[in-house]
Amino acid sequence: MTRTFLFLMTNLAAMFTMGVVLKIIGVQSVNIVFSVIIAGISGFLGSFISLVLAKWIALFTVNGKIIEFPLNERQYWLFDAMKYQSQLKGIKTPQLVIYNNDEINAFATGRSRNSAIVALSSGLLERLNNDEIKAILAHEISHISSGDMVTMTLIQGIINTFVIYISHTVTHIISTFFSEKKGIQNNFHIPYAVIYTVLTFCLGCLSSMIVMWFSRKREFYADAGAAKIVGVNQTIAALQKLKISIEPQEQDIIRTFCIHGRFSLSRLLASHPPIDERINALIQGTYL
């Protein structure tokens, strides 16, 4: 709750400051309060809805099933391992989800630290030994205990707000300038929409780079968290198994939450750092 409040206050303060600056430089026609409210609601609403529904969206996306009660020896072992690691981190034990996929992958999501799921692919359970699975679980538990799902949502919300606010303001300035110059104050709707769409698209691409940068950073910290729970060597062994896995096929909506992500041709748009870099960071103790 504290984190959410601080992010919201930071967001509103930034928007208000930007509005004051616009007033000072003479953009008097922009309704500051109205723009801040609309941008804030638009920017955060979608992100918060996604956060609240994250668990169910993820289950639907991968066709996963929550294991309410262990049905076999392997599942009993998974329950015990998750419970032990969760207690170490001081969080409620996440629900276990298993989904059918040949790749080696796992992800965690949920609306809060104490209302989360950890999903494991069938390929991971078949091809990793118990020590390696513990490392994967520890990685996901670290994500949950650090509140990464909430932080990602808040960052996305703030960035969305900036994109909407800046696009609206700049479009208003441009359209007002040309309307007054050409004397077409009442007939500038289509150019306004075009300018706003182009600006939103361009700023959206830049905002994705910021979100992906944070996503890459959180992977290093989650690896470090796993190393503190199960040990560096065990975590490295699990990461090395990911190197031989097939290209991850999870959809964009949950890819940033996976332990194994797809690499982009542009490093700036990659959701995960290369596995070799993650291994080197553990060897060097960069994030420990």
FENCORCOR-V541911 format. One record per run of one state. SS is the DSSP state (@ for helix, = for strand, . for the rest). FROM is the first residue (numbers start at 0). TO is the last residue. Records with the same first field share a line. If there is no record, write none. Layout:
BEGIN
SS->FROM-TO ; FROM-TO
END
This chain:
BEGIN
.->0-0 ; 24-30 ; 52-52 ; 62-63 ; 67-71 ; 89-93 ; 99-104 ; 112-113 ; 127-128 ; 145-146 ; 182-187 ; 230-230 ; 243-250 ; 255-256 ; 258-265 ; 269-273 ; 284-287
@->1-23 ; 31-51 ; 53-61 ; 72-88 ; 121-126 ; 129-144 ; 147-181 ; 188-229 ; 231-242 ; 251-254 ; 266-268 ; 274-283
=->64-66 ; 94-98 ; 105-111 ; 114-120 ; 257-257
END
